[in-house]
Amino acid sequence: MVSVSSVWRWAVASNERAVSNARAAATECSRLRVERAEVEQFLATYAASHASTTAHESEAVATAH
């Protein structure tokens, strides 16, 4: 027969593992969210810079002719 204390120890250990897994998953989700935001910010900055450069090049070509 399994003792109550054995079941209790198993329950405590199981809960600790579950909490640890949840903490690790939350950390990974946060890291991915930050990475996604950084990529979006980079792409927005790149697009704005590229649009500005393209506009200046078009203006220079129009002025040259």
Steps between C-alpha positions, in 0.01 A plus 500: 500500500619850420541730797336840518839666541624337176199628312548844656869511399408397146231770482739767626774394256251485213372848579856637520577354157179648358583844643854479362370400155246783503769751600730379220217519246405852610863610473528356149174667393624833633833460319324423173263796546795736552683352200190543281463863611868568424468349152185705431676816615804424283284433195300820553820702534652329195187559293490869597870539424466314169200711398689818585807388302285399202325838504833685504635287215186560290527873567868501397424314177213739415722802567783360285279475194 
